[in-house]
Amino acid sequence: MQPGRVSIKNRAMLRHLPVTTPRPDIQTFVRVLAGELKAPAPPLVEYLVDDVVMGQIVTALLGRCWAEEGPDRDSQKRYLDNFIEFWLRMGYDFVRFERGLPFKFPQMIAADPAPGSAKQRAWAEEHHGSIRSWEDYEAYPWPRIEAMDFFPFEYINSHLPDGMGFLTCHAGGIFEHLSWIMSLEGLGFALHDHPDLVRAVSDRIGELLLLFYRHLLDLDRVSAILSGDDMGFRTGTLISPADLRTYCLPWHKRIASMAHEKGVPYYLHSCGNITAVMGDLIEEVGIDGKHSFEDAVLPVEEFQARYGDRIAVLGGLDVHILAHSGPEGVRQKTRQLIEVCGRRGRFAVGSGNSIPSYIPVENYLAMVDEALERF
């Protein structure tokens, strides 16, 4: 059986999917992660589910016609209707959606090798950025918030089923855009040679993201911000912790404060080893929860033992297991996380990162189905 295909045999093994009578409860989700409520089982969480995976599930399990999103409103609505139905029928208490401003930066493009995928993958160019000098800064085509089409956010916000929440963010964070626009190598040199330029670029990005989040937080069904900003690699932060504190974390603090003023929690997805700034994120930025874990960096069980008394822990099932184990191996790991992390509280079960196109669909379904076993 090829990865990414839902077989009849596998469907017979699903005990709870698709959910026939969904009862989303975003208030309970938020209260569990805030430590205000001890639930009999941890809720589900996910950061992203690739359209390749989502489309196969919508078609094979939900019996709907998958519609790719186009530029016109009708195709956007069809896509978003399927998008909402996916999150609902998979048993989530929310819809998780993100889009971002059209920042320009060099990318490397290649075909996605995942079975069933016809799209392309993109990686940021690490050596040559769009801004390397003040002349580049002045010439850079900074996006305008007025030109951003917020229709998908507004459509989801107004079409959520009863009880369902909306977890959202700008696609890409402060550090990510700083390192993409200047390139990671260019940023490293500029931090030494032109810190004033780094400051100008980070502040321009931060100001635009602040305006973006102000719009999102005006939507009445936004239940939490689940922001993404990958700041680490396997053994440490991608730039020095001191530089993150100078150029990036203050903007996270401003966005978190804005969310908190609206009574909305601020969860952070950040990959890699960011232990050096976890204290800052908790005490200064004021994050309410952390997402993105890799066993080779710090298993989620150990992270929770260190920080779980202060913030929520979201997800944690290592993507390597999701990609390479069979469904039973995934179920076993899911049970372990529920027994260890769920018992401690302030935990939601899901992947350690996201569900990219190369994850076998049956493995993703096994994780979700096993989590729903406890309800």
C-alpha positions in Angstrom: 0.0 0.0 0.0 1.4 3.4 -1.0 1.8 6.0 1.8 -0.9 8.6 1.7 -3.7 6.3 0.5 -6.6 5.3 2.8 -7.3 1.6 2.3 -10.6 -0.1 3.1 -8.8 -2.2 5.6 -7.5 0.8 7.3 -10.9 2.4 7.4 -12.2 -0.7 9.2 -9.6 -0.1 11.9 -10.8 3.4 12.6 -13.2 3.3 15.6 -14.0 7.0 15.9 -13.3 8.6 12.5 -14.8 10.4 10.9 -16.7 11.9 13.9 -20.4 11.5 13.1 -21.8 13.8 15.7 -19.1 16.4 16.5 -19.4 18.3 19.7 -16.6 20.9 19.5 -16.0 22.8 22.8 -13.4 25.5 22.4 -14.0 26.8 25.9 -13.0 23.5 27.4 -9.9 23.3 25.1 -8.7 26.7 26.3 -9.5 26.0 30.0 -7.7 22.7 29.9 -4.5 24.3 28.5 -4.8 27.1 31.0 -4.8 24.6 33.8 -8.3 25.7 34.9 -9.9 22.3 34.2 -8.8 18.7 34.4 -10.3 16.9 31.5 -10.7 13.1 31.4 -8.6 13.1 28.2 -6.4 15.7 26.5 -7.9 17.6 23.6 -6.6 17.3 20.0 -4.3 20.0 18.6 -2.5 20.4 15.2 -0.5 23.2 13.8 -0.9 22.5 10.0 -2.3 19.7 7.9 -1.0 19.7 4.3 -3.6 20.0 1.6 -2.4 16.7 0.1 -3.3 14.8 3.3 -6.4 16.9 3.9 -7.7 16.4 0.4 -7.4 12.6 0.5 -9.3 12.5 3.9 -12.0 14.8 2.8 -12.6 12.7 -0.3 -12.1 9.2 1.1 -13.6 9.5 4.5 -15.9 12.5 4.4 -17.3 11.7 0.9 -16.9 15.3 -0.2 -15.5 16.6 -3.5 -12.1 18.2 -2.7 -11.8 21.6 -4.3 -8.4 23.3 -4.8 -8.4 27.0 -3.9 -8.4 29.4 -6.8 -8.3 33.2 -7.1 -12.1 33.6 -7.4 -14.4 33.8 -4.4 -16.5 30.8 -5.3 -13.5 28.4 -5.4 -12.2 30.0 -2.2 -15.5 29.3 -0.5 -15.6 25.7 -1.7 -12.1 25.2 -0.4 -12.8 26.8 3.0 -16.0 24.8 3.4 -14.0 21.6 3.0 -11.3 23.0 5.3 -13.8 23.7 8.1 -15.5 20.3 7.7 -12.1 18.6 7.9 -11.3 20.1 11.3 -14.8 19.5 12.6 -15.1 15.8 11.5 -11.6 15.0 12.7 -12.7 15.9 16.2 -10.9 19.2 16.8 -12.4 22.0 18.9 -11.1 24.6 16.4 -10.1 25.4 12.9 -6.5 26.3 12.5 -5.7 28.6 9.6 -2.9 31.0 8.6 -2.0 33.3 5.7 0.7 35.9 5.6 1.6 39.2 4.0 3.5 38.8 0.6 7.0 39.5 1.8 9.5 39.0 -1.1 12.6 36.9 -0.6 14.7 34.4 -2.7 13.6 30.8 -2.6 14.7 27.5 -4.0 11.9 25.5 -5.6 11.6 21.8 -6.2 8.8 19.3 -6.9 7.2 17.8 -3.8 8.1 14.1 -4.0 5.3 12.9 -1.7 2.9 10.4 -3.3 -0.2 12.1 -4.7 1.3 15.6 -4.6 1.5 17.7 -7.7 2.7 20.9 -5.9 6.1 22.4 -5.3 8.2 22.8 -2.1 10.1 26.0 -1.4 13.1 26.7 0.8 14.5 30.1 1.7 17.8 30.9 0.1 20.3 31.0 3.0 23.2 32.8 1.3 21.7 35.8 -0.6 18.9 37.8 0.7 16.8 40.6 -0.7 18.2 43.2 1.7 22.0 43.5 2.1 22.4 47.2 2.3 20.5 50.4 3.1 19.9 50.9 -0.6 18.3 47.5 -0.7 16.2 48.4 2.3 14.9 51.6 0.6 14.1 49.7 -2.6 12.5 46.7 -1.0 8.8 46.3 -1.9 7.4 46.3 1.6 3.8 44.9 1.6 0.9 47.1 2.5 -1.6 45.9 5.1 -4.3 47.7 3.1 -3.7 45.4 0.2 -4.0 42.2 2.2 -7.1 40.1 1.4 -8.5 39.0 4.8 -11.5 37.3 3.2 -10.4 33.7 4.1 -10.0 34.6 7.8 -13.4 36.5 7.8 -15.1 33.6 6.0 -13.9 31.0 8.5 -14.8 33.3 11.4 -18.4 33.7 10.2 -18.9 30.0 9.3 -17.7 28.1 12.3 -20.0 25.5 13.7 -21.4 26.1 17.2 -18.9 25.5 19.9 -15.9 25.6 17.5 -13.1 28.1 17.9 -10.6 29.7 15.5 -6.8 29.4 16.1 -5.0 31.6 13.7 -1.8 33.6 13.0 0.3 35.3 10.4 2.1 32.7 8.3 5.7 33.1 9.5 7.1 35.0 12.4 9.5 37.9 13.2 12.7 35.9 13.1 11.7 33.8 10.2 11.0 36.8 8.0 14.1 38.6 9.2 16.3 35.6 8.2 14.4 35.0 4.9 14.5 38.6 3.8 18.2 39.1 4.7 19.1 35.4 4.3 20.4 33.5 7.3 24.0 34.1 6.2 23.4 37.7 5.4 21.7 38.2 8.8 24.8 36.8 10.5 27.1 39.2 8.8 24.8 42.1 9.3 24.4 41.5 13.0 28.2 42.1 13.3 28.7 44.8 10.6 25.3 46.6 10.4 23.2 46.1 13.5 21.3 49.3 12.7 20.1 47.7 9.4 19.0 44.6 11.2 17.1 46.8 13.6 15.4 48.7 10.8 14.4 45.4 9.0 13.1 43.7 12.1 11.2 46.8 13.2 9.5 47.1 9.8 8.5 43.5 9.9 7.3 43.8 13.4 5.2 46.8 12.7 3.5 45.1 9.8 2.8 41.9 11.7 1.4 44.0 14.6 -1.1 45.6 12.2 -1.9 42.1 10.8 -2.6 40.7 14.2 -4.7 43.7 15.1 -7.0 42.8 12.3 -7.1 39.1 13.3 -7.9 40.0 16.9 -10.9 42.1 15.8 -12.6 38.9 14.6 -15.1 37.8 17.2 -14.5 34.0 17.0 -10.7 34.0 17.3 -10.1 31.8 20.4 -6.3 31.7 20.5 -3.2 32.9 18.5 -1.0 29.9 17.6 1.9 31.8 16.2 4.8 30.2 14.3 8.4 31.4 14.4 11.2 28.8 14.1 14.2 30.2 16.0 16.3 27.1 16.6 18.0 24.1 15.1 19.0 20.8 16.7 21.5 22.1 19.3 20.7 25.7 19.8 19.2 29.0 18.5 19.9 30.1 14.9 21.3 33.4 16.1 22.5 34.2 19.6 19.9 34.4 22.4 21.0 38.0 23.0 20.2 38.9 19.4 16.8 37.2 19.6 16.1 39.2 22.8 17.1 42.4 21.0 15.4 42.1 17.6 12.6 39.5 17.8 11.2 38.7 21.3 10.0 42.3 22.0 7.7 42.0 19.0 6.4 38.6 20.2 5.7 40.3 23.5 3.7 43.1 21.9 1.6 40.6 19.9 1.1 38.5 23.0 0.1 41.5 25.0 -2.4 42.5 22.3 -3.9 39.0 22.4 -4.1 39.0 26.2 -5.9 42.4 26.1 -8.6 40.6 24.0 -8.7 37.7 26.5 -7.0 35.4 24.0 -4.1 33.1 24.8 -0.9 33.3 22.8 0.7 29.9 22.0 4.0 29.7 20.2 5.2 27.1 17.6 8.9 27.2 17.4 11.2 24.5 16.1 14.6 23.5 17.2 16.4 23.9 20.5 15.3 27.2 22.0 16.0 26.3 25.6 18.3 29.4 25.9 15.3 31.7 25.5 12.5 29.6 27.1 12.7 31.7 30.3 12.3 34.8 28.3 9.4 33.4 26.3 7.6 32.5 29.5 8.4 35.4 31.8 8.9 38.3 29.4 7.0 37.5 26.2 4.2 35.8 28.2 3.5 32.8 26.0 0.6 30.6 27.3 1.8 27.4 25.6 4.6 25.9 23.4 4.2 23.8 20.3 6.8 21.9 18.2 8.9 19.1 19.7 11.4 16.7 18.4 12.7 13.7 20.3 16.3 14.3 19.1 16.2 17.9 20.6 14.0 17.5 23.8 11.2 14.9 24.0 7.9 16.5 24.9 7.7 14.5 28.1 11.0 16.1 29.3 9.9 19.5 28.2 6.7 19.2 30.1 8.5 18.1 33.2 10.6 21.3 33.0 8.0 23.9 32.0 4.6 22.3 32.3 3.7 23.9 35.6 4.0 27.3 33.9 2.7 26.9 30.3 0.6 24.5 28.3 2.3 21.8 26.1 0.8 21.3 22.7 1.5 18.2 20.6 4.7 16.2 20.7 4.3 13.0 18.7 7.6 13.0 16.8 7.2 13.5 13.0 9.8 10.8 12.4 7.5 8.3 14.1 4.5 9.6 12.2 6.5 9.3 8.9 8.1 5.9 9.4 6.1 3.8 12.0 3.1 1.9 11.0 -0.4 2.8 12.4 0.1 0.5 15.5 3.4 2.1 16.3 1.7 5.5 16.1 -1.1 4.4 18.3 1.3 3.1 20.9 3.2 6.4 21.0 -0.1 8.3 21.2 -1.2 6.2 24.2 2.1 6.9 25.9 1.8 10.6 25.5 -1.8 10.6 26.8 -0.8 8.5 29.8 2.3 10.6 30.6 1.6 14.1 29.5 -2.2 14.0 29.6 -2.1 12.8 33.2 0.0 15.8 34.2 -2.5 18.2 32.6 -2.3 21.3 30.4 -1.6 19.1 27.4 -3.1 18.6 24.0 -2.2 15.6 21.8 -1.0 16.0 18.3 2.1 15.9 16.1 5.4 17.3 17.2 5.4 19.7 14.3 2.7 19.4 11.7 1.3 16.9 9.1 3.3 17.5 5.9 2.4 15.9 2.6 4.8 12.9 3.1 3.1 11.6 6.3 1.2 8.4 5.5 -2.5 9.3 5.8 -3.2 6.1 7.7 -0.6 7.1 10.4 -2.2 10.5 10.9 -5.6 8.9 11.2 -4.3 6.4 13.7 -3.0 9.2 15.9 -6.3 11.1 15.9 -8.4 7.9 16.2 -6.4 6.7 19.2 -6.7 10.1 20.9 -10.5 10.1 20.4 -10.6 6.7 22.1 -10.4 8.4 25.5 -13.5 10.5 25.0 
